[in-house]
Amino acid sequence: MRSTAKSRQYANLLLKIAEQKNTLEPVYRSMLRFYAFYKREPALKAFLASTKIGTVEKIKLLNKVFPDLHPINQSFLAQLGEERDMKMLGLIIQYMDIVFYQRSGQVKVHAVSTNELSATTVDRIQQVVHSVTSRKADFTSEVKSDILGGLTLRVGNTILDGSLSSKLSRIRQALVQS
């Protein structure tokens, strides 16, 4: 079986179990936090991929080192190591992201602005996204000075670019073409 198909199956299985236990969001968020750390730690990668360490020992150590890692994720990661499939974790996370948003009734919204957004602005963006998509906005934001001004929103796979830098770029291109 190809690794992409297998990764998709793993992601679906993990989130199906989480959904059955009414822990979809905690399992998803917990796995994202774990994966951010996992990518930076070669010793953790080696430990989880090791076939010399049993599943029970892996779960015990994961529980000690990552106490906020959801128990479903602990078992899943230990089993993934047993199956020698830890190398697929990145792909599994990508598919988890897709499946989570399909099952949770949420849409990922990411804003980029030159200043921190006020709570009022965030609430308004979330309301508009909900009215347009009928989904709850899972909102994140970041501050970047290189957009010069305005706001860039990514709602799911759609990018709404109202940044000053992109407007200046379009003006520049129009002048060059004329």
PEURSUL-V900495 format. One record per helix or strand of 2 or more residues. SS is the DSSP state (~ for helix, > for strand). FROM is the first residue (numbers start at 0). LEN is the number of residues. If there is no record, write none. Layout:
ss=SS from=FROM len=LEN
ss=SS from=FROM len=LEN
//
This chain:
ss=~ from=2 len=18
ss=~ from=23 len=15
ss=~ from=41 len=8
ss=~ from=54 len=11
ss=~ from=70 len=12
ss=~ from=85 len=19
ss=> from=105 len=8
ss=~ from=118 len=15
ss=> from=135 len=8
ss=~ from=144 len=3
ss=> from=149 len=6
ss=> from=157 len=6
ss=~ from=163 len=14
//
